[in-house]
Amino acid sequence: QVQVVESGGGLVQAGGSLRLSCAASGSIFSINAMGWYRQAPGKQRELVAGLTSDGIRNYADSVKGRFTISRDNAKNTVYLQMNSLKPEDTAVYYCNARLISAQAIENYWGQGTQVTVSS
């Protein structure tokens, strides 16, 4: 069982920056990967950035070069540094923790944090 909690969202102007945090607790040593997803009104949830336990990173094309995912293992926390924000980045951002075994894939989601970018 894993619990994840996001924080750091807010309202910023285009070109600004935000840093999102995702703190994990519970069976944290079973986590294979963590990632950030977002969902804008009227759109499907999409992967923004992912980070596996062995350090492999993936980014959506739309955020490549602007966003950076990182982790602090001592704090059991994953971060999403968002720079050069654009209005189209506006969405609810969700943290995901993935656990994979031979028999099942488990995904745990936070409650989301709102990011709004004004033009």
CORTALIN-V131591 format. One line per field, one symbol per residue. phi: phi as a letter, one per 40 degrees, with the letter a starting at -180 (. if undefined). psi: psi as a letter, one per 20 degrees, with the letter a starting at -180 (. if undefined). burial: I if it has 24 or more other ideal C-beta (glycine too) atoms within 12 Angstrom, else O. A space follows every 10 residues. Layout:
phi->???
psi->???
burial->???
This chain:
phi->.bbbbcahci bbcdgcbabc bbcbagcccc ccababbaac dgbccbccab acccgcbbbc dcbdgbbbca abccbfbbbb cbbfcbdccc acbbcbbbbb bcbabbbbbc cgbcbbbcc
psi->pqpqpqrira prqpiaqqoq qopqrcmhii phqqrprqoq pjrqpqpgqq orhjjpqqqq hiipihqppr qohhjlpqqo porlqqhiip rppppppppp ahiqppppqr iqppppoq.
burial->OIOIIIIIIO OIOOOOOIII IIIIOOOIOO IIIIIIIIOI OOOOOIIIII IOOOOOIOII OOIOOIIIIO IOOOOIIIII IIOOIIOOII IIIIIIIIIO OOOOOOIIII OIIIIIIOO
